[in-house]
Amino acid sequence: MRLSLFGFSVFIAITLLFAGWGLNTHFSRGPLKSSVTVVIPSGIGLSHITKILTQRGILNQPFAFKLTAILLGESKNLRAGEYFFERHASPNAVLEKLSSGNIILRQITIPEGLTSFEVIRRLYQTEGLIGQVSLKVPEGTLLPETYNYKFGDTRNSILVRMQKEMVLFVQKELEKRRIDLPLKSKEDVIILASIIEKEAGLDSEREIIASVFVNRLNKKMKLQSDPTVRYGVSALVDNKRLTHKDLNRETTHNTYRIHGLPPTPICNPSKASIIAALSPASTDFFYFVANGLGGHFFSKTLKEHNQNVAKWRKIRSRL
């Protein structure tokens, strides 16, 4: 019994000795010579985490680090993720960062006007995202925006967030903007917004372009939008000019051939284009053509439009 008590006392003394030593060094400058980013995988314990930190030069007293984590009750609280450790980070700072889950937040920016296929391709090219895309992603259901994510997030999770943000934004704008429009549903709003997105070279023209299409819809005129001709036709995607043969091509989205809106959006439109679709300018314009400066000539009559087309052809020949 005496030996057992003696052995226990020695154990306690050694533990306290090492604890004091560990806590002492815990607040000192660490050995890290330059800042680093480290990924702590999920599902690993204190020993494995300590090994990674030691191998990366963040710790040089692994036993003291582990002992301190245990004595402070943090050994089970260290979180997985991607961390940034500054030069000479103290063991205390390292432990605090791991236990608080102060991970790096990455960002991905999805530009407006991309198709769903192009968005998915961009996600596959984005570092830190994992997993295959298994969701259905209909055209026009993703809101272009900058999204935060962490290392190891799935591509599906980003797409789900983009879809939720699109639903929320359209609903919010519908509740506070005009409803006396020739648009029957939320889907129609996004379809029109996607055409505006592809047509608008200047932000200042979105509402005016929207007014042209709304005026045409009200008059039961064909929309005659060039981007709808290109949609879904791989041979036309990169063509700079469309021919009369292209305009007469029979496709589900070609608004030179069909009346009204196409059956689906032709891209994922921006917030600005959605707002323009719901709040078009009040104009008498029914036509527009490029002006060579990134914007358009707008006109009320076909005669004026043909004159503007002639202007554009002269500008184009000079360019």
C-alpha positions in Angstrom: 0.0 0.0 0.0 2.8 2.4 0.9 4.6 1.7 -2.4 1.4 2.3 -4.3 0.9 5.7 -2.5 4.6 6.5 -3.1 4.4 5.7 -6.8 1.2 7.7 -7.1 2.9 10.7 -5.4 5.8 10.5 -7.7 3.5 10.4 -10.7 1.7 13.5 -9.4 5.0 15.3 -8.8 6.3 14.4 -12.3 3.0 15.5 -13.9 3.0 18.8 -12.1 6.6 19.3 -13.0 5.9 18.7 -16.7 2.7 20.7 -16.5 4.6 23.7 -15.1 7.3 23.3 -17.8 4.6 22.9 -20.5 2.6 25.9 -19.4 5.8 27.9 -19.2 6.8 27.1 -22.8 3.2 27.4 -23.9 3.3 31.2 -23.8 6.7 31.6 -25.4 7.6 32.2 -29.0 7.1 29.2 -31.2 9.7 27.7 -33.6 7.9 28.5 -36.8 10.2 30.5 -39.1 7.6 31.7 -41.5 3.8 31.8 -41.7 2.2 28.6 -43.0 -1.2 27.2 -43.9 -2.0 23.8 -42.5 -5.0 21.5 -43.0 -6.1 19.4 -40.1 -8.1 16.4 -41.4 -11.3 15.4 -39.7 -11.5 12.4 -37.5 -8.0 12.5 -36.1 -7.0 12.8 -32.5 -4.6 14.9 -30.4 -1.5 12.8 -31.1 -2.0 12.9 -34.9 -2.7 16.6 -34.8 0.5 17.2 -32.7 2.5 15.2 -35.1 1.3 17.3 -38.1 2.1 20.5 -36.3 5.5 19.3 -35.3 6.3 18.1 -38.8 5.3 21.6 -40.2 7.7 23.3 -37.7 4.9 24.9 -35.7 5.8 23.0 -32.5 9.1 21.7 -31.1 7.8 20.5 -27.8 5.1 18.0 -28.8 4.9 16.3 -25.4 4.4 19.6 -23.6 1.7 20.6 -26.1 -0.2 17.4 -25.7 0.1 17.5 -21.9 -1.1 21.1 -21.8 -4.1 20.3 -24.1 -5.1 17.5 -21.7 -4.7 19.5 -18.5 -6.7 22.4 -20.0 -9.4 20.0 -21.1 -9.0 20.9 -24.8 -7.7 17.5 -26.1 -11.1 16.5 -27.4 -12.0 20.0 -28.6 -9.5 20.5 -31.4 -11.3 21.0 -34.7 -10.5 20.0 -38.2 -10.1 22.6 -40.9 -7.6 24.8 -42.7 -5.6 27.1 -40.4 -3.2 29.9 -40.9 -0.3 30.1 -38.3 1.8 33.2 -38.1 5.6 33.2 -37.7 6.7 32.3 -34.2 3.1 31.5 -33.1 3.2 30.4 -29.5 2.0 27.0 -28.5 -0.8 28.7 -26.5 -1.9 30.6 -29.6 -1.8 27.4 -31.7 -3.9 25.5 -29.1 -6.4 28.4 -28.8 -6.8 28.6 -32.6 -7.4 24.9 -32.9 -9.9 24.7 -30.1 -11.9 27.7 -31.2 -12.0 26.5 -34.8 -10.6 29.7 -36.2 -10.3 28.3 -39.7 -9.5 30.1 -43.0 -12.6 31.2 -44.9 -12.0 31.0 -48.6 -14.1 32.8 -51.3 -15.4 31.9 -54.7 -16.9 34.6 -57.0 -19.4 33.4 -59.5 -19.7 36.0 -62.3 -23.1 36.9 -63.6 -24.3 35.5 -66.9 -22.7 32.1 -66.7 -24.7 29.0 -67.6 -25.2 26.3 -65.0 -22.7 24.1 -66.8 -20.1 26.9 -66.7 -20.7 27.4 -62.9 -20.3 23.7 -62.2 -17.1 23.7 -64.3 -15.8 26.6 -62.2 -16.5 24.7 -59.0 -14.5 21.8 -60.3 -11.6 24.2 -60.9 -11.8 25.7 -57.4 -9.2 24.6 -54.9 -10.4 23.2 -51.6 -13.9 22.0 -52.7 -14.5 18.3 -52.8 -17.0 15.8 -54.1 -18.9 15.2 -57.4 -21.9 17.3 -58.4 -24.9 15.0 -58.0 -27.6 17.7 -57.9 -29.8 18.8 -60.8 -29.0 22.4 -61.5 -31.6 23.9 -63.9 -30.6 27.0 -65.8 -31.2 30.2 -64.0 -31.5 28.7 -60.5 -28.1 29.9 -59.2 -27.5 33.5 -57.9 -24.2 34.9 -59.1 -22.4 36.3 -56.0 -19.3 35.9 -53.8 -19.6 32.9 -51.5 -17.4 32.0 -48.5 -16.4 28.4 -48.0 -14.0 26.4 -46.0 -11.5 23.8 -47.2 -13.3 20.4 -47.6 -16.8 21.8 -48.3 -18.6 19.9 -51.0 -19.5 21.3 -54.4 -23.1 20.3 -53.9 -23.2 22.4 -50.7 -22.1 25.5 -52.6 -24.8 24.9 -55.3 -27.5 24.4 -52.7 -26.5 27.8 -51.1 -26.6 29.5 -54.6 -30.1 28.0 -55.3 -31.4 29.1 -51.9 -30.0 32.6 -52.4 -31.7 32.9 -55.8 -35.1 31.9 -54.4 -34.8 34.3 -51.5 -33.7 37.2 -53.6 -36.4 36.8 -56.3 -39.1 36.5 -53.6 -37.9 39.6 -51.8 -37.8 41.7 -55.0 -41.2 40.4 -56.1 -42.7 41.6 -52.8 -41.6 45.2 -53.2 -41.6 45.8 -56.9 -44.1 46.2 -59.8 -46.4 43.3 -60.7 -48.2 44.8 -63.7 -45.9 43.1 -66.1 -46.5 40.5 -68.8 -44.7 37.9 -66.7 -46.8 35.0 -65.3 -44.4 33.6 -62.7 -41.1 33.8 -60.9 -39.6 31.6 -63.6 -40.7 34.2 -66.3 -38.9 36.9 -64.3 -35.7 34.9 -64.3 -36.0 34.1 -68.0 -36.4 37.7 -68.9 -33.6 38.7 -66.5 -31.3 36.2 -68.2 -31.9 37.7 -71.6 -31.3 41.2 -70.2 -28.0 39.9 -68.6 -26.7 38.7 -72.0 -27.8 41.8 -73.8 -26.7 44.6 -71.4 -23.2 45.8 -72.0 -23.6 48.7 -69.6 -25.2 48.6 -66.2 -27.0 51.9 -66.9 -28.9 50.3 -69.8 -30.4 47.3 -68.0 -33.8 48.9 -67.3 -34.0 50.4 -70.8 -33.3 47.0 -72.4 -35.9 45.5 -70.0 -38.4 48.1 -71.3 -37.8 47.1 -74.9 -38.6 43.4 -74.2 -41.6 44.3 -72.0 -43.0 46.6 -74.7 -42.5 43.8 -77.2 -44.2 41.2 -74.9 -47.2 43.6 -74.4 -47.5 44.0 -78.2 -47.2 40.3 -78.9 -44.0 40.9 -80.9 -41.2 38.4 -81.1 -38.3 39.3 -78.8 -35.6 38.8 -81.4 -32.7 38.6 -79.0 -29.4 37.4 -80.4 -28.2 35.6 -77.2 -31.3 33.3 -77.4 -30.1 32.3 -80.9 -26.7 31.2 -79.5 -28.1 29.4 -76.4 -27.7 25.6 -76.6 -25.9 25.8 -80.0 -22.2 25.0 -79.4 -21.2 26.1 -82.9 -22.5 29.6 -82.2 -21.2 30.2 -78.7 -18.0 31.9 -79.8 -19.1 33.3 -83.1 -18.8 37.1 -83.2 -21.5 37.6 -85.8 -24.7 35.8 -86.5 -25.9 35.3 -90.0 -29.5 35.3 -91.4 -29.2 31.5 -91.5 -28.4 31.5 -87.8 -31.4 33.7 -87.0 -33.7 31.3 -88.8 -32.3 28.3 -87.0 -35.1 26.2 -85.4 -34.3 25.8 -81.7 -36.4 25.9 -78.6 -34.9 29.2 -77.4 -34.5 31.2 -80.7 -36.7 34.2 -80.1 -36.5 35.1 -83.8 -38.6 32.0 -84.4 -40.7 31.6 -81.3 -43.2 34.0 -79.7 -42.9 35.2 -76.2 -40.2 34.1 -73.7 -38.1 31.0 -74.3 -39.0 28.0 -72.2 -36.0 28.4 -69.8 -33.4 31.0 -68.8 -30.4 31.2 -71.0 -28.0 31.9 -68.1 -27.9 32.7 -64.4 -28.7 36.4 -64.2 -27.4 38.9 -61.7 -29.3 40.8 -59.0 -29.2 43.9 -61.2 -30.8 42.1 -64.2 -33.5 40.6 -62.0 -34.3 44.0 -60.6 -34.4 45.4 -64.1 -36.8 42.7 -65.2 -39.2 43.6 -62.4 -38.7 47.4 -62.8 -38.1 48.2 -66.4 -37.8 51.8 -67.5 -40.9 53.5 -69.0 -40.1 54.0 -72.6 -41.6 53.7 -76.1 -38.6 51.8 -77.4 -39.1 48.6 -79.4 -35.6 48.2 -80.9 -31.9 48.4 -80.1 -28.6 47.8 -81.7 -25.0 48.1 -80.6 -23.4 51.5 -80.8 -19.7 50.4 -80.8 -19.1 51.8 -77.3 -20.4 49.0 -75.2 -23.9 50.4 -75.3 -26.8 50.6 -77.7 -28.8 52.8 -80.0 -32.5 52.6 -79.0 -35.4 53.4 -81.3 -39.2 53.5 -81.3 -39.8 52.6 -84.9 -38.4 50.1 -87.4 -37.4 53.0 -89.7 -35.3 54.5 -86.9 -33.9 51.1 -86.1 -32.8 50.4 -89.6 -31.0 53.8 -89.6 -29.2 52.8 -86.4 -28.3 49.4 -87.9 -26.7 51.3 -90.8 -24.7 53.4 -88.3 -23.6 50.3 -86.5 -22.4 48.6 -89.7 -20.3 51.6 -90.5 -18.8 51.6 -87.0 -18.2 47.9 -87.2 -16.4 48.2 -90.6 -14.1 50.8 -89.0 -13.4 48.6 -86.0 
